[in-house]
Amino acid sequence: MKKTTVAVVLLLVAASIAAAQTPAKPLKVFISVDMEGISGVVNWDDVTVGGQDYGLFRRIMTQEVNAAIEAARAAGAGEIVVRDAHDTGRNILPDLLDPGVKLLRDWSYGPLSMMEGLDKTFDAVIFIGYHARASTPDAVLKHTMTTKLLDVVINGRKMPEAGINALIAGMFDVPVVLVTGDKAICGQVRELFGDVETVVVKEGIGTAELGLSPQAAQDLIREKTAAALKRVQAFKPYKPAPPYTLDVAFADEAGAQKASWIPGAVRKDEHTVSFQADDVMTLIKLFRLAKM
């Protein structure tokens, strides 16, 4: 064998060894947290400031987030941002939250809303405590952004909040890898995204719920977070092809009437207003305006 060939082989071997010894780049993870899909929650009183058990479920909410954080860090996450995305945006208990993460609280009233803080530098998105879309049977506290809406349909597909927020994540080329909540929302995100890890913490039975204990739910969240992030490269961002059609159906005719004043709006029927957009950000801005 020629000396030059030997040298090349040795260089390739050295490069291979160096690559094997180089640690993987730490993951950057974004966690958006709602409250209706937290284990045990079944009534609006549970998730509303001043409700009898609101304090209890704030604590359980924080513990479920901590379970995901613990597993994410063990799976290689180096930076984690938590977005408190329920109601006031001030539900997670900061003093009980894992001290190694950043927490985004309250609302800036920018268009990203429940996804504020996300950008292209993140590797994965996790949804904790999410709920099913409006008008879903056997679903706990189902609604889409507000109880004033009957339906939100994008390109012919009915959207839960998880779908709308996944569109925003897709705009930044970041995949949703895990969703936790009730059985209904877990089914809906699998229909929309295909490959996504889910944790069913409860099942709606009419307006009741049959669910896991908080500890059992947290154990499953740890397990599924680890499983998702270990194969993070397998997930694809949710990116339906443009152009986009947005249909917003209001429970009250007055909502549709007001939304129909937005430039470009088309009144489809008594309850529904339709919009067209060529990009996701325009679509999201139109939706925010329509639901106000």
C-alpha angles and dihedrals in degrees: 000000000000119000091239091053091050090050092052092049091050091050091051092049091049091049091050092051092047091050091051091050095047109098117236116260108267113256122246110216131192118202119194111193128200125175111218091075096051115118113273096014111130109142134054087239088066093061102034127094107254094024116138094245099026091109091053093051093045086060094047089047090054091047092053090052090049090053090056092045093051092052093042092054091048089051093055107276111153099176126031128182119193119203114200097215106173127105106299093016087233105096108102111088105239095201091057096042119103104273094221096072137071118242124207112205135183126007132289090189090235118144096258092068108160089021098048111139094038122121141153093282093075124095101199144012125215125193115206124189097006125162139209126274124268117286094024114145119230094013128132114246092335118192140128111243091309136022088237092078128081096189145352114205124186119187089343096308123113110237133214117197087264089061094049091047092046088056088057090048089049090053086064092042092246119137127223104234104174137026125184127192139085127339093262097057092044089056092047095052092048088054091050104038103024102204108048132128115239138189117205106204095170146359126229118233104186102301092336128082136218109203153162124262113263091251093051090048091051092050090053091047090054091049096047095042090055091046092050097048094045087064098031092136090064095065123089127210115254103251117157111192120261147271097076131210117198122194117187117191117197126205089218121051089221090066091056091046093054093044090051089068091068110106110262095019119139119202106223099178143329093301106022135079122183132207137185126215137173096207138033097245092055089047092052093047091052090050093050091051094046096053096047 
